[in-house]
Amino acid sequence: MRIFKFTVPIALLVAGIAWYMLHKNFQEVPGTSRVWITIGAAILSGVIAHFLFPKSEDGQ
């Protein structure tokens, strides 16, 4: 299952980095907006990773 091998870890990594950067550098942004920005970054990076990584050659 390609989605669990690449997409989810990349989305979680991007979400963590986005939350850290927003919390450290942009404290004037409201908390709710930070959450939505983090969710959007995670989803977008997951979708991009899903299409960029090739399917496995063994048919799974």
Backbone torsions as a table, in degrees:
resi	resn	phi	psi	omega
1	MET	NA	107.3	-175.9
2	ARG	-65.5	-31.7	-175.7
3	ILE	-64.2	-36.3	-179.4
4	PHE	-83.0	-21.6	-177.3
5	LYS	-79.0	-39.8	-175.8
6	PHE	-120.4	-47.2	-168.5
7	THR	-66.7	-50.7	-176.9
8	VAL	-65.6	-46.3	178.0
9	PRO	-61.2	-38.2	178.5
10	ILE	-66.2	-42.8	178.9
11	ALA	-62.5	-41.3	179.1
12	LEU	-67.6	-39.4	178.2
13	LEU	-63.7	-45.1	178.9
14	VAL	-64.5	-39.6	178.8
15	ALA	-62.7	-43.0	178.9
16	GLY	-63.9	-44.1	179.4
17	ILE	-66.8	-41.1	179.2
18	ALA	-63.3	-43.4	180.0
19	TRP	-63.9	-42.7	179.3
20	TYR	-61.8	-47.2	-178.1
21	MET	-66.1	-41.2	178.9
22	LEU	-66.4	-38.3	-179.1
23	HIS	-71.1	-36.9	-176.3
24	LYS	-81.2	-44.7	-170.2
25	ASN	-102.4	-19.5	-173.9
26	PHE	-130.6	60.9	-177.8
27	GLN	-72.2	-15.4	178.7
28	GLU	-76.8	-13.5	175.9
29	VAL	-75.7	131.1	-179.5
30	PRO	-60.0	152.0	-176.9
31	GLY	-58.7	-40.2	179.8
32	THR	-63.9	-40.1	178.3
33	SER	-67.2	-36.6	177.0
34	ARG	-62.3	-40.3	178.8
35	VAL	-63.4	-46.1	-178.9
36	TRP	-66.5	-37.7	177.0
37	ILE	-64.1	-41.9	179.3
38	THR	-64.6	-44.2	178.6
39	ILE	-62.6	-43.9	179.5
40	GLY	-63.0	-40.8	178.7
41	ALA	-64.6	-40.9	179.8
42	ALA	-65.4	-44.6	-179.7
43	ILE	-65.6	-46.1	-179.2
44	LEU	-62.8	-43.7	179.2
45	SER	-67.3	-35.4	176.6
46	GLY	-64.5	-42.0	178.7
47	VAL	-65.7	-44.2	179.0
48	ILE	-62.9	-43.6	179.6
49	ALA	-64.2	-37.5	-179.7
50	HIS	-60.8	-39.4	-177.9
51	PHE	-87.2	-23.9	-177.6
52	LEU	-82.2	-35.6	-179.8
53	PHE	-78.8	133.6	-178.4
54	PRO	-70.5	155.8	175.5
55	LYS	-69.8	152.0	-179.2
56	SER	-67.1	149.1	-174.4
57	GLU	-78.0	-17.4	-178.0
58	ASP	-86.5	6.3	173.5
59	GLY	87.9	9.2	179.3
60	GLN	-98.1	NA	NA
